[in-house]
Amino acid sequence: MASRDEMGPNPDLSNEMDSSKAGEEELVEEYENLDSALDEIDSCLSAMESKNDNLVAQLRELLQDSRETRREMEALREEDKGKDAEEDKKDDPPGDPKAPPSSS
């Protein structure tokens, strides 16, 4: 009977090596697909982060504009109150401040 060395490569071992290589190739392909998917997710997240940053900047600008507009409106109201008070003083006759205005 011939020894194993004389018979050539072990067919079982050869099949295991082939299936091992095929399994390794599948794993490599899966890792490449996973890497590609992660790159795509990263790109999407970066785009969302950029849009979010732009929205935050726009909201801050809108808030600042709103505050300035409110201050301007309050200042105008104060001016109007001051003008109304001055007009009321002009309408009051000199002398008795409680006397009704005379009708001329």
C-alpha positions in Angstrom: 0.0 0.0 0.0 1.3 3.5 -0.8 1.9 6.1 1.8 -0.1 9.4 1.9 2.9 11.3 0.4 2.8 9.0 -2.6 -0.9 9.3 -3.1 -0.8 13.1 -3.7 -2.7 15.8 -1.9 -5.5 14.9 0.4 -8.8 15.5 -1.3 -10.5 16.3 2.0 -7.9 18.9 2.8 -8.1 20.4 -0.7 -11.9 20.7 -0.3 -11.5 22.4 3.0 -8.9 24.8 1.6 -11.2 25.7 -1.3 -14.2 26.3 1.0 -12.0 28.3 3.3 -10.8 30.5 0.4 -14.4 30.9 -0.7 -15.5 31.8 2.8 -12.6 34.3 3.1 -13.6 35.9 -0.2 -17.2 36.2 1.0 -16.0 37.8 4.2 -13.8 40.3 2.3 -16.8 41.1 0.0 -19.1 41.6 3.0 -16.5 43.9 4.7 -16.2 45.9 1.5 -20.0 46.2 1.2 -20.2 47.2 4.9 -17.4 49.7 4.4 -19.2 51.2 1.4 -22.4 51.4 3.4 -20.7 53.1 6.3 -19.1 55.6 3.9 -22.5 56.4 2.5 -24.0 56.8 6.0 -21.1 59.1 6.9 -21.7 61.2 3.9 -25.5 61.5 4.7 -24.7 62.4 8.3 -22.2 65.1 7.2 -24.8 66.6 4.9 -27.4 66.6 7.6 -25.0 68.2 10.1 -24.2 70.9 7.5 -27.9 71.6 7.0 -28.5 71.6 10.7 -25.6 74.1 11.2 -27.1 76.3 8.5 -30.6 76.2 10.1 -29.1 77.1 13.5 -27.3 80.1 12.0 -30.5 81.2 10.2 -32.5 80.8 13.4 -30.0 82.8 15.4 -30.1 85.6 12.8 -33.9 85.6 12.9 -33.9 85.8 16.7 -31.4 88.7 16.6 -33.6 90.5 14.0 -36.7 89.9 16.1 -35.0 91.3 19.2 -33.9 94.4 17.3 -37.4 94.9 15.8 -39.0 94.5 19.3 -36.6 97.1 20.7 -37.3 99.5 17.9 -41.1 99.0 18.4 -40.7 99.7 22.1 -38.7 102.8 21.4 -41.4 104.0 19.0 -44.1 103.4 21.6 -42.2 105.3 24.1 -41.8 108.2 21.7 -45.5 108.1 20.9 -46.3 108.1 24.7 -44.0 111.1 25.1 -45.7 113.0 22.2 -49.2 112.2 23.5 -48.2 113.5 26.9 -46.8 116.7 25.4 -49.9 117.2 23.3 -52.1 116.7 26.4 -50.0 119.4 28.2 -50.5 121.7 25.2 -54.3 121.2 25.3 -54.5 121.9 29.0 -55.1 125.6 29.7 -52.5 127.3 31.8 -53.7 127.8 35.3 -56.1 125.1 36.6 -54.8 121.8 35.4 -58.2 120.1 36.3 -60.4 122.6 34.4 -61.9 121.3 31.2 -60.6 122.8 28.0 -62.5 125.8 26.7 -64.5 125.4 23.6 -63.7 128.2 21.2 
